[in-house]
Amino acid sequence: MATAAGSELRVDVHSIEPIPEADKDSTGLQQMWIWAGANIAPINWALGALGIVLKLGL
């Protein structure tokens, strides 16, 4: 797979250190879509209903 000569490669330079405030550029609304996508996935609903259907207790 060929890449363009001027393509940009972004590397995380922070490792596991806290991100400085100056480098934080996403908004709460942008992050909400990531959270919602993970929590509204149909597989979560199906697996959650599976326990009820199988009459499993806590």
CYANA upper distance limits for C-alpha pairs under 8 A (distance plus 0.5 A):
  3 THR  CA      7 SER  CA      7.43
 14 HIS  CA     18 PRO  CA      7.89
 14 HIS  CA     19 ILE  CA      7.20
 19 ILE  CA     23 ASP  CA      7.05
 19 ILE  CA     24 LYS  CA      7.37
 20 PRO  CA     24 LYS  CA      7.28
 26 SER  CA     30 GLN  CA      6.69
 26 SER  CA     31 GLN  CA      7.57
 27 THR  CA     31 GLN  CA      6.96
 28 GLY  CA     32 MET  CA      6.51
 29 LEU  CA     33 TRP  CA      7.35
 30 GLN  CA     34 ILE  CA      7.84
 31 GLN  CA     35 TRP  CA      7.02
 32 MET  CA     36 ALA  CA      6.44
 33 TRP  CA     37 GLY  CA      6.37
 34 ILE  CA     38 ALA  CA      6.96
 35 TRP  CA     39 ASN  CA      6.83
 36 ALA  CA     40 ILE  CA      6.25
 37 GLY  CA     41 ALA  CA      6.66
 39 ASN  CA     44 ASN  CA      7.63
 40 ILE  CA     44 ASN  CA      7.63
 40 ILE  CA     45 TRP  CA      8.24
 41 ALA  CA     45 TRP  CA      7.68
 42 PRO  CA     46 ALA  CA      6.79
 43 ILE  CA     47 LEU  CA      6.51
 44 ASN  CA     48 GLY  CA      6.47
 45 TRP  CA     49 ALA  CA      6.63
 46 ALA  CA     50 LEU  CA      6.68
 47 LEU  CA     51 GLY  CA      7.72
 48 GLY  CA     52 ILE  CA      7.98
 49 ALA  CA     53 VAL  CA      6.73
 50 LEU  CA     54 LEU  CA      6.61
 51 GLY  CA     55 LYS  CA      6.52
 51 GLY  CA     56 LEU  CA      5.71
 51 GLY  CA     57 GLY  CA      8.35
 52 ILE  CA     56 LEU  CA      6.71
